[in-house]
Amino acid sequence: MKIIAAVDNRLGLMFSKRRLSQDIEMRKDMKIYEPVFMNAYSYSLYKDCVECIVDEDFLDNDGYNLIENVSIIPYQDNIDEIILYKWNRNYPADFYLDIDLTLFSLIDSIEFDGKSHHLTKEMYRRKDEKA
């Protein structure tokens, strides 16, 4: 399973019950991961810019899964890759990405300008357990 999320510096996903992932340039960049699995909440924003598969049980597949308002702790052992779009800011988050990133290695980092923020895209892969 692969996870995609927009986060602040402290892995906040939402602040004041608002999502971070509203930047159009981020959504355009996500097209390389199509189709993207998501819930109905996410679909309301992404339906016009990313090929989506909507299912409330969307985390039960091996594809790319957009995380905005759900916990992924129950799926942590199934996650192979993580793509984080970091907003390089600290927001008063009230919902966080709940995964232990020490289980993953940063394999690439790309900076780009979003419409309203400078973003850093970080790609992680699960560490080899035999290493």
N, C-alpha and C positions, 0 to 999 in steps of 0.2 A: 504494500500500500504506500502511496505517496501523498504527502500533505502539502497544501499551499495555504499560506496565511499572511495577512498584513498585520504587522505588529509595531509597537513603539519600542523604545530602548529597553523597557523592562518586560517585554513580551506581552504587553497589554493588547488585547484584541478589540475591546470595546471600552469606551469611556462615556459616562452619562447616558448609557444605553444606546450609544451611537457607534456604528462600525467605523473602523479606520480605512477600509478598502474602497474608498470612493474615487480614487484617482483614475482618470481615463487612460493615462499612459500605462499604468500598472495593468489595467484590464486588457489593453492592447497587447502588452507583453505576454500575458497569460495565454494567448492564442496558440502558442507553441505546445501547450500541454493538452489541447483539446482531444477528446471531450473531457470536460471537467464535471465531476459528480458534486452535487450540492443539495442542500435542503431548500424548501420553498422560500425561506427568509432570504437566502443568498440570491436565489433566482430573480427576485424582484429587482435587483440592481444589475445582474450580469446577463439577463436574457437577450439583450440586444447587441452584445459585443463578444460573447464567448459561446461556443457550442456547449450546451449544458445538458446534463442528465439529472433530472430532479427526482429525488426519492428521500423520504424521511429516514430511511435506513441506509443512506448513501455510504456510510463508512464500512459496509460489509462487502467491499469490492477491492480489487488490486490496482485500480487506476489512480488518477489524480483527483484528490478530494479537497475542495475548498472549505476551510474552517473559519467560521466567524463567531458563532454563538453556541458552540457545542464543546463538551469536554472530550478529549481524546485519550485520557488515561486508560479506559478499558481496552483501547486498541493499540496501546504503546508497543506491545511485543510484535505486532504485525506491520509496523511502519518501517520501511526501508529507506525512504528518502523524504526530505523536508525542504521546501522552497519557502523562504521567508522574504517578504517585501518589507524592509525596515524603513520606518518613517523618520528615523534619526531625531526623535523628539521624545520628551517625557509628557505623557498625558495622565490625568487622574483616572487611570483605568479602574474599571470595576469588574472586568472579566479578563482572564489571562489564558495564554496558551499553556496548558498544563502537561508539559512533557519534559523529561530529563534530557536536555541537549548534550550532556556529557556522554551519552550513549552513541553520539553521532560525531562524525568528523566534518569540518567545513572543507568542501572540495573546490568551491569557487565563490567569488564575490564580484559583483558588477554594480557600478554606480551609474545612475541615470537620472535625468531630470523628469519629474512628474509634472503635471499641470500646475500644482500648487506647492509641491514639496520636492526636495532632493531625496531620492530613494536609493537604498542599497538592497540589491537582490542577493541573498545568500543561499547557497545550495549545500545541503548536508546529506551525507550518506551514513547509514548505520556502520559503526565500527565492527571490524572483523573480530568475532568473539575469541578466535584462536590466537590473536596477536598479543 
